Amino acid sequence: MVIIFSDLPNGAPPQPFEVHVKEDGTITLSLNQTFQAVGKRQGDLEKEIRDRYVPAYYKYLTVTIKPQDRFYFVDGEVKGPGRQVYIGPMTVTKAIGSCGDFTDFANRKKVKLTRVDGHTQTVNCKEAINDPRLDLPIYPGDKIHVPRKIF
């Protein structure tokens, strides 16, 4: 995410900070200030950051958070493999559909889903189409690999 500090003293230009949320869910900004970011709404986090800096460090400060684009990846036997923008709740079959669907050579029963933490799961997309409970959700950073079936 990008955090922008504006309305600084002496008309200083806005100060953008590109930060990544750590594994413990925190971010660290200037003056070594650490904030819990995971589980908070954007407006609540902006207010918390502002409250920590004003009036202790600045008289005035506006904090704006801009989330960066988030992606998931689909490769293997799909018609349009590659990186896709994650825009909201998504499942494995919907993600494959966003890539043009399966090729004729796809093994739809052994689709591999790899999470950001490295955990992998196998999804049988033939069954998932009929039973939505089997169609696993995907999240930013996930990778989907559709293997080739063996004839």
C-alpha positions in Angstrom: 0.0 0.0 0.0 1.1 3.6 -0.5 0.6 6.0 2.4 0.7 9.7 1.7 1.4 12.4 4.3 0.2 15.8 3.1 -0.5 19.2 4.7 2.9 19.2 6.2 4.5 22.3 7.8 6.2 24.9 5.6 4.2 23.7 2.5 6.4 20.7 2.1 5.4 18.4 -0.7 3.4 15.2 0.2 5.5 12.4 1.5 4.5 9.0 0.0 5.6 5.9 1.8 5.3 2.5 0.0 4.9 -0.1 2.7 4.2 -3.8 2.7 2.2 -5.4 5.5 4.5 -7.7 7.5 3.6 -11.3 8.4 2.4 -10.1 11.8 0.0 -7.7 10.1 1.9 -4.5 10.9 3.4 -1.7 9.0 6.2 0.7 10.1 6.3 4.3 8.9 8.5 7.3 9.5 9.9 8.0 13.0 9.8 4.2 13.5 6.1 4.2 14.2 4.4 0.8 13.9 0.7 0.2 13.3 -1.5 -2.9 13.1 -2.9 -2.8 9.6 -4.6 -6.1 9.1 -8.3 -6.3 10.0 -8.8 -2.5 9.9 -10.8 -0.5 7.5 -8.9 2.1 5.4 -10.5 5.1 7.1 -9.8 3.7 10.6 -6.1 3.1 9.8 -5.8 6.6 8.3 -7.3 8.1 11.5 -5.0 6.0 13.8 -1.9 7.1 11.9 -2.9 10.7 12.0 -3.7 10.6 15.7 -0.3 9.1 16.4 1.6 11.9 14.6 -0.6 14.9 15.5 0.2 16.8 17.8 3.2 14.8 18.9 5.2 15.4 15.7 3.1 17.7 13.4 0.6 20.4 14.0 -1.4 19.4 10.8 -1.3 16.3 8.8 -3.6 14.5 6.3 -3.0 10.8 5.8 -4.2 9.1 2.7 -3.9 5.3 2.0 -3.9 4.0 -1.5 -4.1 0.3 -1.8 -1.9 -1.1 -4.6 -3.3 -3.4 -7.3 -3.4 -7.0 -6.1 -3.0 -10.0 -8.4 -3.4 -13.7 -8.7 -1.8 -16.0 -11.2 -3.1 -18.7 -13.5 -0.9 -20.8 -15.7 -0.9 -24.2 -17.5 -3.7 -25.4 -19.7 -5.9 -22.3 -19.8 -6.5 -20.2 -22.9 -5.0 -17.0 -21.5 -2.5 -17.7 -18.8 -1.0 -14.9 -16.8 -1.4 -12.4 -14.0 -4.9 -11.3 -13.3 -6.1 -8.3 -11.2 -7.9 -9.4 -8.0 -10.9 -7.1 -7.7 -12.9 -8.9 -5.1 -14.2 -12.3 -4.0 -13.1 -15.0 -6.5 -13.0 -18.8 -6.7 -10.8 -21.2 -8.6 -13.3 -21.8 -11.4 -14.1 -18.1 -11.8 -10.4 -17.4 -12.0 -9.9 -20.0 -14.7 -12.9 -18.5 -16.5 -11.3 -15.1 -16.4 -8.4 -16.6 -18.3 -10.5 -17.8 -21.2 -11.3 -21.1 -19.6 -9.6 -24.5 -19.9 -7.9 -25.7 -23.1 -8.9 -29.0 -24.6 -5.9 -30.6 -23.0 -6.6 -29.5 -19.4 -6.8 -32.0 -16.5 -9.8 -30.4 -14.8 -9.7 -32.9 -11.9 -6.2 -32.0 -10.6 -6.0 -28.2 -10.6 -3.3 -27.1 -8.1 -3.9 -24.0 -5.9 -0.9 -22.6 -4.2 -1.4 -20.1 -1.4 1.0 -17.2 -0.7 2.3 -19.1 2.3 3.2 -22.1 0.1 0.3 -24.3 1.2 -1.1 -26.3 -1.8 -4.5 -27.8 -2.4 -5.9 -29.8 -5.3 -9.3 -28.8 -6.7 -11.4 -31.1 -8.9 -13.1 -28.4 -11.0 -15.4 -30.9 -12.7 -17.0 -31.5 -9.2 -16.7 -27.9 -8.1 -18.9 -26.7 -11.0 -21.7 -28.8 -9.6 -20.9 -28.3 -5.9 -19.9 -24.7 -5.1 -18.6 -25.8 -1.7 -15.7 -27.5 -3.5 -14.9 -24.3 -5.5 -12.2 -22.8 -3.2 -11.9 -19.1 -2.8 -8.7 -17.5 -4.0 -6.9 -14.5 -2.6 -4.3 -12.0 -3.8 -1.0 -13.7 -4.5 -2.4 -17.1 -5.0 -1.3 -19.3 -7.9 -3.4 -21.7 -9.9 -1.8 -24.3 -12.1 -3.9 -26.3 -14.5 -1.9 -29.4 -15.5 -2.1 -31.2 -18.9 -4.1 -34.4 -18.9 -2.4 -37.6 -19.9 -4.2 -39.5 -22.7 
